[in-house]
Structure formats: structure tokens, C-alpha cells
Amino acid sequence: MGIPKSKGLIRISAVQITALLLWATLLLEQAAAASVVVGGENGWTLGIDYKKWAAATKVKRFDTLNFKYDNSQHNVVRVSKEDYDSCNTVSPLGEFSSGEDMVKLTEPGTHYYICGLTEHCQLGLKMAIHVHA
């Protein structure tokens, strides 16, 4: 005999349901994303303890880092950990210089940013921030 066929019913496989749930989860994560001003009201400038600021600031995947700064004085360079440690800008992963840079965080893990102008990185204008999944 078997299962009777019903007209108008759509059968959805487990794979399709899983894909739909993953897609919905991704949309919800993106909708819940926040925009975080790096350095708070001080922005991206010399004299801020970015190590302390980053430790106190939780960011997650799909959040946006908003770097606000005077672009005649600073810039933002995304670098590897090795280049962060040595303040090296030779092989950047990204460069920004508008003074109002919005960086979408799509990858979990630790991200490294430095100022590539003069000796600002050596003076502390650098930040390592962990992006939570």
C-alpha cells in the first residue's frame, strides 16, 4: 500500500531544513550586529591604552569597528600578529585612511590594527582585539 500521496504538499528534506536554519541563524547574527567606536569617545589617537580598551570591549562576528581619527595625523592598517608585534606595515592585510573607517568583522579570532604613520605604533597606537564567533 505505502504512503498515500497528497496533492499540494511540499516535501522538504533534512538537508534543506538544516540549510534553512543555518541561513536564518546567519541573518539573525547579522541583524544583531553592533557598531563599536574604537577608543570610545576618544577615537583612534595617541595616548589611549588600546590594550585595556580592547580587553574591556566584547566584539563578535558581524560587528563593525568604527575607527574615528584625524586622517592628517593617523591611519589604520590591519596587520598580522608578527607585524603588529614589530609595528611593520610592509605587508598589510588592509589599509584605511578616511578618518571614518568602518571595518566589518566577518572572521572570528584576534584582529590586529596599527597606525602606520611615523612612529605612532611604537608610541602605542595599536590594538589587538578578539572577535567572538
C-alpha positions in Angstrom: 0.0 0.0 0.0 2.6 2.5 1.0 2.2 6.2 2.0 -0.7 7.9 0.3 0.2 10.8 -2.0 -1.3 14.1 -1.0 -1.7 16.8 -3.6 -0.3 20.2 -2.8 2.2 19.0 -0.1 5.8 20.0 -0.4 8.3 17.6 0.9 11.4 19.2 2.5 14.5 17.1 3.2 16.6 17.2 6.3 19.4 18.9 4.4 17.1 21.6 3.2 15.8 22.2 6.7 19.3 22.4 8.1 20.3 24.8 5.3 17.3 27.0 6.1 18.1 27.0 9.8 21.7 28.0 9.2 20.6 30.7 6.8 18.1 32.1 9.4 20.8 32.0 12.1 23.2 33.9 9.9 20.5 36.6 9.2 19.8 36.9 13.0 23.5 37.3 13.8 23.9 40.0 11.2 20.7 41.8 12.4 22.1 41.8 16.0 25.5 43.2 14.9 26.7 46.3 16.6 28.9 49.3 15.6 31.7 49.9 18.0 33.7 53.1 18.1 37.3 52.2 18.6 38.6 54.0 21.7 35.2 55.2 22.6 34.7 59.0 22.7 38.5 59.4 22.2 38.6 57.6 19.0 41.8 56.3 17.3 44.6 58.6 18.6 47.8 58.7 20.7 47.6 58.5 24.5 44.9 55.8 24.7 45.5 52.4 26.3 44.0 50.2 23.5 45.1 47.0 25.2 42.9 47.9 28.1 40.1 49.2 25.9 40.1 46.0 23.8 40.1 43.8 26.9 37.0 45.6 28.2 35.2 45.6 24.8 33.5 42.5 23.5 33.0 42.3 19.8 31.5 39.5 17.8 31.3 38.3 14.3 29.4 40.7 12.0 30.0 43.7 14.4 31.7 46.8 12.8 34.7 48.6 14.2 34.4 52.3 13.6 37.8 54.0 13.5 37.4 57.8 14.0 40.5 59.9 13.7 42.2 62.9 12.1 43.4 61.5 8.8 46.1 64.1 8.5 47.6 62.6 11.7 46.8 58.9 11.6 45.7 56.0 9.5 44.6 52.4 10.3 46.5 49.3 9.0 45.3 45.8 9.6 48.3 43.5 10.0 49.4 40.0 11.1 50.4 39.3 14.7 54.1 39.3 13.7 53.7 42.8 12.0 51.7 44.0 15.0 54.4 43.0 17.4 57.1 44.7 15.3 55.0 47.6 14.1 55.7 46.6 10.5 53.4 47.9 7.7 55.2 46.3 4.7 52.6 43.5 4.2 49.2 45.0 5.3 46.1 42.9 5.3 44.1 46.1 4.9 44.7 49.9 4.9 42.3 52.7 5.8 42.7 56.4 5.7 39.4 58.2 5.6 39.2 59.2 9.2 35.8 57.5 9.5 36.6 53.9 8.6 34.1 51.1 9.1 35.6 47.6 9.4 33.1 44.8 9.2 34.3 41.8 11.4 33.5 38.7 9.4 36.1 36.4 10.8 36.3 35.2 14.4 39.7 35.3 16.1 42.2 38.1 17.0 42.5 41.0 14.7 45.5 43.4 14.7 45.5 47.1 13.8 48.2 49.7 14.0 48.8 53.3 12.9 51.2 53.2 10.0 52.3 56.9 10.2 55.6 57.9 11.6 56.3 56.1 14.9 52.8 56.1 16.2 52.7 52.3 16.5 55.8 52.3 18.7 54.1 55.0 20.8 51.1 52.7 21.5 48.7 53.4 18.7 48.0 49.8 18.0 45.2 47.4 19.0 44.7 43.6 19.2 41.0 42.7 19.6 39.4 39.3 19.8 36.3 38.7 17.7 34.0 36.1 19.2 32.2 33.7 16.9 
